[in-house]
């Protein structure tokens, strides 16, 4: 079952890269916030249908949980907006690896300290090695994606 969950997580990551590439293109044509709005609107509609047809009944409702747990929904907004902006300027690969670097770093802090009600998983040197390797990967992917013009002068923000 663990292997299946890892495969599903990899597939989820792949779909985020596809979404980022598409939203970057859409955002450059119609605007960053309109692109984000479309993402959340379609996502809300599809999720509502999934809830209606497939979600089992739970004893606890959204109104019964600690209110801080509802804040998790807000963290998708900066992600989508940042990715729509970033993909347009630095490309899908660099933006995605940067996101994964941020996710990995924060995830290890959450694990280590058991923040947000999660079980504590101690920090280790192998975890540090993983972050360092990903940081190096980010550097090389960024360096290799820069065109000769961008290596000579910084890109102008639009």
C-alpha positions as YAML, in Angstrom:
chain: A
units: angstrom
residues:
- id: 1
  name: UNK
  ca: [0.00, 0.00, 0.00]
- id: 2
  name: UNK
  ca: [2.90, 2.38, 0.75]
- id: 3
  name: UNK
  ca: [4.30, 1.84, -2.75]
- id: 4
  name: UNK
  ca: [0.90, 2.64, -4.29]
- id: 5
  name: UNK
  ca: [0.69, 5.86, -2.24]
- id: 6
  name: UNK
  ca: [4.17, 6.88, -3.42]
- id: 7
  name: UNK
  ca: [3.17, 6.24, -7.05]
- id: 8
  name: UNK
  ca: [-0.03, 8.26, -6.55]
- id: 9
  name: UNK
  ca: [1.99, 11.11, -5.02]
- id: 10
  name: UNK
  ca: [4.36, 11.07, -8.01]
- id: 11
  name: UNK
  ca: [1.35, 11.20, -10.34]
- id: 12
  name: UNK
  ca: [-0.04, 14.09, -8.28]
- id: 13
  name: UNK
  ca: [3.26, 15.92, -8.67]
- id: 14
  name: UNK
  ca: [3.22, 15.30, -12.41]
- id: 15
  name: UNK
  ca: [-0.28, 16.76, -12.68]
- id: 16
  name: UNK
  ca: [0.87, 19.86, -10.76]
- id: 17
  name: UNK
  ca: [3.63, 20.41, -13.33]
- id: 18
  name: UNK
  ca: [1.12, 20.09, -16.16]
- id: 19
  name: UNK
  ca: [-1.20, 22.49, -14.35]
- id: 20
  name: UNK
  ca: [1.64, 24.98, -13.81]
- id: 21
  name: UNK
  ca: [2.63, 24.93, -17.48]
- id: 22
  name: UNK
  ca: [-0.95, 25.40, -18.66]
- id: 23
  name: UNK
  ca: [-1.74, 28.07, -16.07]
- id: 24
  name: UNK
  ca: [1.46, 29.95, -16.93]
- id: 25
  name: UNK
  ca: [0.37, 30.17, -20.55]
- id: 26
  name: UNK
  ca: [-3.21, 31.06, -19.62]
- id: 27
  name: UNK
  ca: [-2.07, 33.65, -17.07]
- id: 28
  name: UNK
  ca: [0.10, 35.40, -19.64]
- id: 29
  name: UNK
  ca: [-2.92, 35.77, -21.93]
- id: 30
  name: UNK
  ca: [-5.83, 36.52, -19.57]
- id: 31
  name: UNK
  ca: [-4.11, 37.54, -16.33]
- id: 32
  name: UNK
  ca: [-2.71, 35.81, -13.27]
- id: 33
  name: UNK
  ca: [-5.77, 36.18, -11.07]
- id: 34
  name: UNK
  ca: [-8.24, 35.12, -13.75]
- id: 35
  name: UNK
  ca: [-6.16, 32.01, -14.33]
- id: 36
  name: UNK
  ca: [-6.11, 31.30, -10.58]
- id: 37
  name: UNK
  ca: [-9.85, 31.94, -10.36]
- id: 38
  name: UNK
  ca: [-10.52, 29.44, -13.14]
- id: 39
  name: UNK
  ca: [-8.38, 26.84, -11.37]
- id: 40
  name: UNK
  ca: [-10.24, 27.23, -8.10]
- id: 41
  name: UNK
  ca: [-13.69, 27.47, -9.71]
- id: 42
  name: UNK
  ca: [-13.30, 24.30, -11.75]
- id: 43
  name: UNK
  ca: [-11.61, 22.59, -8.79]
- id: 44
  name: UNK
  ca: [-14.48, 23.57, -6.48]
- id: 45
  name: UNK
  ca: [-17.09, 22.28, -8.94]
- id: 46
  name: UNK
  ca: [-15.34, 18.95, -9.46]
- id: 47
  name: UNK
  ca: [-14.68, 18.54, -5.73]
- id: 48
  name: UNK
  ca: [-18.33, 19.31, -4.94]
- id: 49
  name: UNK
  ca: [-19.39, 16.56, -7.34]
- id: 50
  name: UNK
  ca: [-16.90, 14.13, -5.79]
- id: 51
  name: UNK
  ca: [-18.22, 14.97, -2.30]
- id: 52
  name: UNK
  ca: [-21.81, 14.53, -3.42]
- id: 53
  name: UNK
  ca: [-21.24, 11.16, -5.08]
- id: 54
  name: UNK
  ca: [-18.33, 9.56, -3.22]
- id: 55
  name: UNK
  ca: [-17.62, 11.14, 0.19]
- id: 56
  name: UNK
  ca: [-18.70, 8.87, 3.05]
- id: 57
  name: UNK
  ca: [-20.54, 10.40, 6.01]
- id: 58
  name: UNK
  ca: [-18.35, 11.59, 8.87]
- id: 59
  name: UNK
  ca: [-19.34, 12.23, 12.47]
- id: 60
  name: UNK
  ca: [-17.44, 15.55, 12.45]
- id: 61
  name: UNK
  ca: [-18.33, 18.41, 10.08]
- id: 62
  name: UNK
  ca: [-16.18, 21.28, 8.88]
- id: 63
  name: UNK
  ca: [-17.87, 23.47, 11.48]
- id: 64
  name: UNK
  ca: [-16.84, 21.11, 14.30]
- id: 65
  name: UNK
  ca: [-13.08, 21.01, 13.70]
- id: 66
  name: UNK
  ca: [-10.64, 23.44, 15.31]
- id: 67
  name: UNK
  ca: [-10.86, 26.64, 13.24]
- id: 68
  name: UNK
  ca: [-7.10, 26.79, 12.59]
- id: 69
  name: UNK
  ca: [-7.46, 23.61, 10.53]
- id: 70
  name: UNK
  ca: [-9.65, 25.49, 8.05]
- id: 71
  name: UNK
  ca: [-6.72, 27.79, 7.27]
- id: 72
  name: UNK
  ca: [-5.14, 25.04, 5.17]
- id: 73
  name: UNK
  ca: [-7.51, 25.98, 2.37]
- id: 74
  name: UNK
  ca: [-5.90, 29.42, 2.12]
- id: 75
  name: UNK
  ca: [-2.46, 28.04, 1.27]
- id: 76
  name: UNK
  ca: [-3.51, 26.94, -2.22]
- id: 77
  name: UNK
  ca: [-4.08, 30.54, -3.31]
- id: 78
  name: UNK
  ca: [-0.50, 31.78, -2.97]
- id: 79
  name: UNK
  ca: [0.76, 28.56, -4.55]
- id: 80
  name: UNK
  ca: [-1.38, 28.94, -7.68]
- id: 81
  name: UNK
  ca: [-0.72, 32.68, -8.05]
- id: 82
  name: UNK
  ca: [3.04, 32.28, -7.51]
- id: 83
  name: UNK
  ca: [3.26, 29.39, -9.97]
- id: 84
  name: UNK
  ca: [1.33, 31.27, -12.68]
- id: 85
  name: UNK
  ca: [3.77, 34.17, -12.28]
- id: 86
  name: UNK
  ca: [6.92, 32.06, -11.88]
- id: 87
  name: UNK
  ca: [6.36, 29.69, -14.81]
- id: 88
  name: UNK
  ca: [6.06, 32.66, -17.16]
- id: 89
  name: UNK
  ca: [9.42, 34.03, -16.03]
- id: 90
  name: UNK
  ca: [11.60, 31.06, -15.07]
- id: 91
  name: UNK
  ca: [9.93, 28.09, -16.79]
- id: 92
  name: UNK
  ca: [8.04, 25.07, -15.54]
- id: 93
  name: UNK
  ca: [11.07, 22.99, -14.50]
- id: 94
  name: UNK
  ca: [12.77, 25.65, -12.39]
- id: 95
  name: UNK
  ca: [9.50, 26.76, -10.80]
- id: 96
  name: UNK
  ca: [8.52, 23.18, -10.00]
- id: 97
  name: UNK
  ca: [11.89, 22.24, -8.49]
- id: 98
  name: UNK
  ca: [11.85, 25.45, -6.45]
- id: 99
  name: UNK
  ca: [8.38, 24.53, -5.15]
- id: 100
  name: UNK
  ca: [9.54, 21.02, -4.30]
- id: 101
  name: UNK
  ca: [12.58, 22.49, -2.51]
- id: 102
  name: UNK
  ca: [10.27, 24.67, -0.43]
- id: 103
  name: UNK
  ca: [7.90, 21.76, 0.21]
- id: 104
  name: UNK
  ca: [10.70, 19.45, 1.27]
- id: 105
  name: UNK
  ca: [12.29, 22.00, 3.58]
- id: 106
  name: UNK
  ca: [9.01, 22.92, 5.28]
- id: 107
  name: UNK
  ca: [7.89, 19.28, 5.43]
- id: 108
  name: UNK
  ca: [11.04, 18.30, 7.26]
- id: 109
  name: UNK
  ca: [10.54, 21.10, 9.78]
- id: 110
  name: UNK
  ca: [6.92, 20.02, 10.31]
- id: 111
  name: UNK
  ca: [8.04, 16.40, 10.70]
- id: 112
  name: UNK
  ca: [10.93, 17.18, 13.02]
- id: 113
  name: UNK
  ca: [8.95, 19.37, 15.40]
- id: 114
  name: UNK
  ca: [5.60, 17.60, 15.03]
- id: 115
  name: UNK
  ca: [3.96, 20.89, 14.10]
- id: 116
  name: UNK
  ca: [0.26, 21.17, 13.22]
- id: 117
  name: UNK
  ca: [-0.67, 18.00, 15.07]
- id: 118
  name: UNK
  ca: [1.54, 15.68, 13.00]
- id: 119
  name: UNK
  ca: [3.66, 12.89, 14.41]
- id: 120
  name: UNK
  ca: [7.29, 13.88, 15.00]
- id: 121
  name: UNK
  ca: [9.83, 12.30, 12.65]
- id: 122
  name: UNK
  ca: [13.33, 13.31, 13.75]
- id: 123
  name: UNK
  ca: [15.68, 15.19, 11.46]
- id: 124
  name: UNK
  ca: [18.61, 13.13, 10.17]
- id: 125
  name: UNK
  ca: [21.74, 13.61, 8.11]
- id: 126
  name: UNK
  ca: [20.19, 11.67, 5.22]
- id: 127
  name: UNK
  ca: [17.29, 14.14, 5.20]
- id: 128
  name: UNK
  ca: [19.77, 17.02, 5.20]
- id: 129
  name: UNK
  ca: [21.56, 15.33, 2.30]
- id: 130
  name: UNK
  ca: [18.28, 15.15, 0.39]
- id: 131
  name: UNK
  ca: [17.68, 18.90, 0.81]
- id: 132
  name: UNK
  ca: [21.25, 19.71, -0.21]
- id: 133
  name: UNK
  ca: [20.98, 17.46, -3.30]
- id: 134
  name: UNK
  ca: [17.70, 19.09, -4.28]
- id: 135
  name: UNK
  ca: [19.23, 22.54, -3.78]
- id: 136
  name: UNK
  ca: [22.10, 21.53, -6.07]
- id: 137
  name: UNK
  ca: [19.60, 20.17, -8.60]
- id: 138
  name: UNK
  ca: [17.70, 23.48, -8.48]
- id: 139
  name: UNK
  ca: [20.95, 25.36, -9.14]
- id: 140
  name: UNK
  ca: [21.86, 23.19, -12.14]
- id: 141
  name: UNK
  ca: [18.35, 23.21, -13.62]
- id: 142
  name: UNK
  ca: [18.18, 26.99, -13.25]
- id: 143
  name: UNK
  ca: [21.70, 27.50, -14.65]
- id: 144
  name: UNK
  ca: [21.08, 25.27, -17.66]
- id: 145
  name: UNK
  ca: [17.73, 26.90, -18.48]
- id: 146
  name: UNK
  ca: [19.09, 30.43, -18.75]
- id: 147
  name: UNK
  ca: [19.51, 31.72, -22.28]
- id: 148
  name: UNK
  ca: [22.68, 33.62, -23.31]
- id: 149
  name: UNK
  ca: [20.76, 36.93, -23.09]
- id: 150
  name: UNK
  ca: [19.64, 36.28, -19.51]
- id: 151
  name: UNK
  ca: [23.17, 35.31, -18.46]
- id: 152
  name: UNK
  ca: [24.47, 38.71, -19.59]
- id: 153
  name: UNK
  ca: [21.74, 40.93, -18.16]
- id: 154
  name: UNK
  ca: [18.87, 40.30, -15.75]
- id: 155
  name: UNK
  ca: [15.45, 39.91, -17.36]
- id: 156
  name: UNK
  ca: [13.14, 42.90, -17.19]
- id: 157
  name: UNK
  ca: [10.01, 42.36, -15.13]
- id: 158
  name: UNK
  ca: [6.80, 42.97, -17.03]
...
